[in-house]
Each structure stands twice: as structure tokens, then as C-alpha cells.
């Protein structure tokens, strides 16, 4: 049974993850649309990064030969004297991987480069490359130098994409070679798991490489979780779960009083014990009294890409293409709504800014949720459009974060589970409003859908409906803030 690099990385995240992949794939979630979008974006960056290396032979599944395996085609290309290989496969002793870039220096000495659509080298990249190095050495190669080619998030697009300016290449040779023996040992252990009829202990306490939360979500899909379970504890970490498992604690209310919890977990547990919200009225009143009419409830939807679409844009930065604005001119006034949605394949910033300046007056509080995001968007737009710099500075000075009473613990409910995300707060405080009835239910889906439809030109026969769905989603974000604000008023 072959062990691939991706399966080895699953083993490092959690041994049971590898076992499920081999024997019970149905227990693993399918690749989500959001994850697929990340993979696709990474592939776009990879094509640009490859341009930094001398032209070579591109193998991989796009250059498919139904009569010859990819490993055999790779070996043949190297035998024939190719000096640079993209997407070649190597196999040895039951191990296999596909490399991003392999450069032949002389004889069997090679350099290895992994292309990652991240803004820095991450620990898992070192383990990934160490696996590749071990397999290559088993194939008879001497790995000289090892690199990670990754995104330079300081790059600003100006005309055609410049791969050299957009990409940074980091030498990780020492770090990768220092992992050689550890990798050999891990491979041996992974092969034992891959060939075992028995699943390793799936407890999330055995998760590694920062995968605790991700594996916890998978694990929870296959166990029975009753009301009041310890798995409802917000911010649950591996150390805490390990203690609960060791002590046989399964219920929130059974957590010992002297057990060390985070401040927000303490509040959640207190609310669970009281079976009612904990509300600190005075700071909430002071917060609300500080708001100035008109009240502008503002929310942006944004685009972001590894490879920037428009001049002035940077990798991964978030640029608004849409906003929703609910307006309350006075306590007795009727609620008004304004909006903007960019529907053309062009930079949305100028048109959006023009409409926003028309819709928002020069006075009054601008209410957001997680104000750092909106302020960051405003700063980006001010940089792109200096003529709007004063407008956006004024806007940022007036912004207030409606999430603050929840983030500060002034209003705590056990069902918030220590989160102050509006998606967690709304169902508890305003259950009659729900995202579940919408075609688009979160900001990630809004971004992905808009970019596919408007920028990539997909789904054109459904464009009108998609634009309507985007309007309804963004509109609910600001209406949710209005209704939560009303609950806080009491």
C-alpha cells in the first residue's frame, strides 16, 4: 500500500486522520467549495511562480499519458537529460509524492522547491519537504538545497503580474535536513497505521501541527453530543480536553470549580450554572448612550485573491465590492436602507466609494461588527483613492463596534459558547432572523460567488439571481446589527 505525501501529512496532523483516509473515507468531510477555491487560487499562483525557474518539462496529470505512469514518465524525462521538472512523481519503498520544482544540478545532485500560496514559510512546509527529501534519497538522489517559493504580500500590482516581485524564495535547507531522522521515524509509524486493521485513538488530544480545531470538528461528527456537553465549551483546547477525558468529565456543569479556565469560559460556565444570561447593564448603557444619531449600520463584502486582479491591489488584501447600510435618523424614525453592489468586471473601489459618500452623512455613529475589518477596508480604499482619504478618515473616527458588549463579556449567554461572532449571537438573541433561509449564508461564500460570477465570468445565466442573493445576504448582516442593538436597548 503506497503512502503519499498528503497522507503522511494527515498522519502528522492526527494518526486517525490517515486511517480514516485509507479505510473509512466516509468519515472525512468532502472538499468544501471554500477549500476548493483556495486550491484553485494556489494553482494560479503556482503557474506564475514556475516562471522564476528556467524552462523545463511540465509533467503532472495535465500532461497525461494513459499508457505510462507519471513516475515512469518522470524517470524517463530525467534519463533523457531534462534539467528542470515541474510536477514530477517519485516513488520508493511504498512512498510517493509529486514535486513542484526539481532542478538537476549535476549527476544525481538536485535542488528542490515547493511552491506555497502562503505569505511565509510554515512549520508544515518543513515536514512536507523533509518527506520529499527522504523519498528522493531512496530514489538515489542527493538533495543539495531546499526552498519554499511563497507569496510576497507587499507586492502591489501595476500592470501585468510580475512573478519575480510577487514571489519570495526562502532557503529552508538546514531546517529540512534537520528533520531527516524524525521524518524516517514518522514514516515508519505512519506505514504501521496505514496497514493496520484498527483505527488509532481518534481523540482530538492527539492532534498536531495546529490541527486540533479542524480535527475536533471532524471528531464531533461521529460521536453523540448531548446538551450541556463539555464539547459546548467555547475555546476548548487539547490540554483541557485531555484533563476531561482523564477524569471522565462529560458535562459542563461537572467541571471542577478550581479547574483553570479562560475568562470567557468562566463566564460561559457561570451562565450555564445560572441557566440565564449574565448582563452587566451599566457598561452596556454607557456604550449605547455614546452613540450619536443618525446611526449608520454598515457592512462590507469583499474580494481577495492570492494574485491581485486590479492595479493597486495586493495579495490577500480585502477590497470591498458591496456594502449594506441601514440608517436610523432618530430613535423614533423609520429604518431606511441603502446599498451598493458592483456588477462589472472592473475595480469596484471608486464606484463604491462615490456611492458610499453619497449615502453616509458627515455626522452620526457608524456601527459595524468587528470594526477592525471595516476600518482596514477604509484605509485600503483611502490609499487607492487619495481624493477620498479625508472621507474615509472621518468614517473611521466615527466607527463603533457593536460586538464590543459581547467581546467584553458585558452580555454573556451560555449558547454564545464564548464567541462574539454575529453568526453565534443572532440565533440566540433574535431567533426569528436566520441566515439558513438564504442561498448565500456567509461572507466567504459571498466573496467566492461574486468573484466567480463577476470576475471569472461564470454562471452568467444565473447572474441576476446571484446578484439578488448577494444583496439579500449583505442586507441581513446590517439588519441583524439593528435588531441586536434593539435587544441591547431592552
JOUR-V858494 format. One record per residue. RES is the residue in three letters. PHI is phi as a letter, one per 30 degrees, with the letter a starting at -180 (999 if undefined). PSI is psi in radians with two decimals (NA if undefined). Layout:
BEGIN
res->(RES;RES)
phi->(PHI;PHI)
psi->(PSI;PSI)
END
This chain:
BEGIN
res->(UNK;UNK;UNK;UNK;UNK;UNK;UNK;UNK;UNK;UNK;UNK;UNK;UNK;UNK;UNK;UNK;UNK;UNK;UNK;UNK;UNK;UNK;UNK;UNK;UNK;UNK;UNK;UNK;UNK;UNK;UNK;UNK;UNK;UNK;UNK;UNK;UNK;UNK;UNK;UNK;UNK;UNK;UNK;UNK;UNK;UNK;UNK;UNK;UNK;UNK;UNK;UNK;UNK;UNK;UNK;UNK;UNK;UNK;UNK;UNK;UNK;UNK;UNK;UNK;UNK;UNK;UNK;UNK;UNK;UNK;UNK;UNK;UNK;UNK;UNK;UNK;UNK;UNK;UNK;UNK;UNK;UNK;UNK;UNK;UNK;UNK;UNK;UNK;UNK;UNK;UNK;UNK;UNK;UNK;UNK;UNK;UNK;UNK;UNK;UNK;UNK;UNK;UNK;UNK;UNK;UNK;UNK;UNK;UNK;UNK;UNK;UNK;UNK;UNK;UNK;UNK;UNK;UNK;UNK;UNK;UNK;UNK;UNK;UNK;UNK;UNK;UNK;UNK;UNK;UNK;UNK;UNK;UNK;UNK;UNK;UNK;UNK;UNK;UNK;UNK;UNK;UNK;UNK;UNK;UNK;UNK;UNK;UNK;UNK;UNK;UNK;UNK;UNK;UNK;UNK;UNK;UNK;UNK;UNK;UNK;UNK;UNK;UNK;UNK;UNK;UNK;UNK;UNK;UNK;UNK;UNK;UNK;UNK;UNK;UNK;UNK;UNK;UNK;UNK;UNK;UNK;UNK;UNK;UNK;UNK;UNK;UNK;UNK;UNK;UNK;UNK;UNK;UNK;UNK;UNK;UNK;UNK;UNK;UNK;UNK;UNK;UNK;UNK;UNK;UNK;UNK;UNK;UNK;UNK;UNK;UNK;UNK;UNK;UNK;UNK;UNK;UNK;UNK;UNK;UNK;UNK;UNK;UNK;UNK;UNK;UNK;UNK;UNK;UNK;UNK;UNK;UNK;UNK;UNK;UNK;UNK;UNK;UNK;UNK;UNK;UNK;UNK;UNK;UNK;UNK;UNK;UNK;UNK;UNK;UNK;UNK;UNK;UNK;UNK;UNK;UNK;UNK;UNK;UNK;UNK;UNK;UNK;UNK;UNK;UNK;UNK;UNK;UNK;UNK;UNK;UNK;UNK;UNK;UNK;UNK;UNK;UNK;UNK;UNK;UNK;UNK;UNK;UNK;UNK;UNK;UNK;UNK;UNK;UNK;UNK;UNK;UNK;UNK;UNK;UNK;UNK;UNK;UNK;UNK;UNK;UNK;UNK;UNK;UNK;UNK;UNK;UNK;UNK;UNK;UNK;UNK;UNK;UNK;UNK;UNK;UNK;UNK;UNK;UNK;UNK;UNK;UNK;UNK;UNK;UNK;UNK;UNK;UNK;UNK;UNK;UNK;UNK;UNK;UNK;UNK;UNK;UNK;UNK;UNK;UNK;UNK;UNK;UNK;UNK;UNK;UNK;UNK;UNK;UNK;UNK;UNK;UNK;UNK;UNK;UNK;UNK;UNK;UNK;UNK;UNK;UNK;UNK;UNK;UNK;UNK;UNK;UNK;UNK;UNK;UNK;UNK;UNK;UNK;UNK;UNK;UNK;UNK;UNK;UNK;UNK;UNK;UNK;UNK;UNK;UNK;UNK;UNK;UNK;UNK;UNK;UNK;UNK;UNK;UNK;UNK;UNK;UNK;UNK;UNK;UNK;UNK;UNK;UNK;UNK;UNK;UNK;UNK;UNK;UNK;UNK;UNK;UNK;UNK;UNK;UNK;UNK;UNK;UNK;UNK;UNK;UNK;UNK;UNK;UNK;UNK;UNK;UNK;UNK;UNK;UNK;UNK;UNK;UNK;UNK;UNK;UNK;UNK;UNK;UNK;UNK;UNK;UNK;UNK;UNK;UNK;UNK;UNK;UNK;UNK;UNK;UNK;UNK;UNK;UNK;UNK;UNK;UNK;UNK;UNK;UNK;UNK;UNK;UNK;UNK;UNK;UNK;UNK;UNK;UNK;UNK;UNK;UNK;UNK;UNK;UNK;UNK;UNK;UNK;UNK;UNK;UNK;UNK;UNK;UNK;UNK;UNK;UNK;UNK;UNK;UNK)
phi->(999;d;c;d;d;d;d;d;d;d;e;d;d;a;e;d;d;d;d;e;e;d;b;b;e;d;d;c;d;d;d;d;d;d;d;d;d;d;d;d;d;d;d;d;d;e;d;d;d;d;d;d;c;e;e;b;c;c;c;i;d;d;c;d;b;d;c;b;d;d;d;d;d;d;d;d;d;d;d;d;j;d;c;b;b;c;h;c;c;b;b;a;h;i;c;a;a;c;c;d;b;b;c;d;d;a;h;c;d;b;c;b;b;c;c;b;d;c;c;a;d;c;e;d;d;d;d;e;d;d;d;e;d;d;d;d;d;d;d;j;c;c;d;d;b;b;b;c;c;b;d;c;d;d;d;c;d;b;i;d;d;c;e;d;d;d;c;c;c;c;d;b;e;d;d;d;d;d;c;e;d;e;d;e;d;d;d;d;d;d;d;d;d;d;c;c;d;c;d;d;e;d;e;d;d;c;d;b;h;i;c;e;d;d;d;e;d;d;e;d;d;b;b;d;c;d;e;i;d;d;d;d;d;d;i;e;c;d;d;d;d;e;d;d;d;d;c;i;d;c;c;e;d;c;d;d;d;c;d;d;b;d;e;d;d;d;d;d;d;d;d;d;d;d;h;a;d;c;b;c;d;d;d;d;d;d;d;d;d;d;d;c;d;d;c;c;c;c;b;c;c;b;c;a;b;d;c;e;d;b;e;i;d;b;e;i;d;c;c;d;b;a;b;b;b;c;b;b;d;a;e;c;d;d;d;c;b;b;a;b;b;d;c;c;d;a;d;d;d;d;d;d;d;d;d;d;d;d;d;c;d;d;b;j;d;c;c;b;b;i;d;e;d;d;d;d;d;d;d;d;d;d;d;d;b;e;d;c;e;d;d;d;d;d;d;d;d;c;d;b;c;d;d;e;e;d;d;d;i;d;b;b;b;e;d;d;h;i;d;c;d;d;d;c;d;e;d;d;d;b;d;d;c;b;d;d;d;c;d;c;c;a;d;d;d;d;d;d;d;d;d;d;d;d;d;c;i;d;h;d;d;c;e;e;d;d;d;d;d;d;d;d;d;d;d;d;e;d;d;e;d;e;d;d;e;d;d;d;d;i)
psi->(2.09;2.49;2.01;2.90;-0.76;-0.62;-0.66;-0.74;-0.59;-0.72;-0.76;-0.60;-0.76;2.21;-0.64;-0.45;-0.77;-0.75;-0.77;-0.73;-0.65;-0.63;-0.45;1.14;-0.47;-0.30;-0.17;2.45;2.60;2.76;2.15;2.87;-0.62;-0.76;-0.69;-0.64;-0.66;-0.73;-0.78;-0.72;-0.68;-0.65;-0.63;-0.82;-0.70;-0.70;-0.67;-0.73;-0.59;-0.45;-0.24;-0.19;2.60;2.54;2.35;-2.86;2.21;1.98;-2.09;3.11;-0.26;-0.32;1.09;2.39;1.90;-0.26;-0.19;2.32;2.76;-0.65;-0.74;-0.68;-0.63;-0.83;-0.70;-0.72;-0.74;-0.67;-0.60;0.00;0.15;2.33;-0.37;2.20;2.26;2.33;0.78;2.65;2.45;2.45;2.46;2.36;0.72;0.18;2.56;2.60;2.82;2.18;2.71;-0.98;2.20;2.20;2.19;2.15;-1.01;2.50;-2.15;0.18;2.31;2.77;2.58;2.29;2.26;2.31;2.13;2.29;0.82;2.92;-0.02;2.91;2.30;2.75;-0.68;-0.43;-0.61;-0.77;-0.69;-0.88;-0.55;-0.67;-0.81;-0.76;-0.78;-0.78;-0.74;-0.69;-0.63;-0.48;-0.02;0.19;2.67;2.04;2.02;-1.17;2.63;2.39;2.73;2.15;2.07;3.09;2.37;1.84;-0.01;-0.08;2.37;2.15;2.38;1.61;-2.52;2.62;2.32;1.74;-0.62;-0.69;-0.48;-0.27;2.41;2.45;2.07;2.24;2.09;0.36;-0.90;-0.77;-0.75;-0.80;-0.46;-0.29;0.10;-0.97;-0.69;-0.69;-0.73;-0.76;-0.74;-0.67;-0.76;-0.75;-0.67;-0.67;-0.61;-0.80;-0.76;-0.44;0.15;2.47;-0.10;2.37;2.35;2.83;2.06;0.11;2.34;-0.23;-0.29;0.16;2.57;3.09;0.65;0.40;0.22;-0.91;-0.72;-0.80;-0.62;-0.74;-0.66;-0.81;-0.73;-0.33;-0.28;0.31;2.82;2.12;1.97;2.83;2.40;0.22;2.71;-0.36;-0.10;-0.09;2.04;2.46;0.34;2.29;3.04;-0.70;-0.77;-0.80;-0.68;-0.73;-0.79;-0.76;-0.75;-0.64;-0.04;0.45;2.14;-0.23;2.51;-0.78;-0.15;0.00;2.23;2.58;-0.49;0.10;2.37;2.05;2.79;2.72;-0.77;-0.55;-0.63;-0.77;-0.74;-0.76;-0.67;-0.75;-0.62;-0.70;-0.66;-0.38;0.66;2.81;2.65;2.02;2.14;1.70;-0.64;-0.89;-0.54;-0.75;-0.75;-0.69;-0.84;-0.65;-0.39;-0.15;2.52;2.30;2.63;2.61;2.21;1.91;1.93;2.40;2.36;2.60;2.46;2.76;2.59;2.48;2.64;-0.87;1.97;2.48;-0.58;2.73;2.45;-0.28;2.70;2.75;2.34;-0.14;2.60;2.13;2.15;2.44;-0.09;2.60;2.74;2.48;1.91;2.38;2.27;1.88;-0.48;2.92;-0.54;-0.11;2.77;2.40;2.28;2.78;2.40;2.75;2.85;2.38;2.13;2.24;0.06;2.70;1.34;2.87;2.09;-0.15;-0.78;-0.81;-0.71;-0.75;-0.72;-0.78;-0.66;-0.72;-0.56;-0.65;-0.46;2.21;3.09;-0.14;2.79;2.68;2.42;1.95;2.20;3.12;2.07;1.22;-0.37;-0.58;-0.91;-0.69;-0.70;-0.71;-0.76;-0.71;-0.73;-0.78;-0.59;-0.61;-0.71;-0.56;1.48;-0.51;-0.25;0.10;-0.77;-0.71;-0.83;-0.54;-0.77;-0.72;-0.82;-0.58;-0.38;-0.10;2.40;2.51;1.91;-0.31;-0.19;-0.81;-0.48;-0.69;-0.61;-0.15;0.28;-0.42;1.95;2.33;2.43;-0.52;-0.10;-0.44;0.76;-0.03;2.54;0.38;2.44;-0.47;-0.40;-0.59;-0.78;-0.83;-0.44;-0.79;-0.58;1.21;-0.33;-0.30;2.33;2.45;-0.27;-0.41;-0.07;2.66;-0.64;2.18;-0.05;2.89;-0.59;-0.75;-0.64;-0.82;-0.88;-0.77;-0.76;-0.79;-0.72;-0.73;-0.84;-0.78;-0.68;-0.18;0.37;2.89;0.57;-0.54;-0.29;0.17;-0.79;-0.76;-0.69;-0.74;-0.68;-0.70;-0.67;-0.72;-0.79;-0.67;-0.90;-0.63;-0.66;-0.57;-0.78;-0.58;-0.63;-0.72;-0.74;-0.84;-0.61;-0.70;-0.73;-0.68;-0.73;-0.59;-0.51;NA)
END
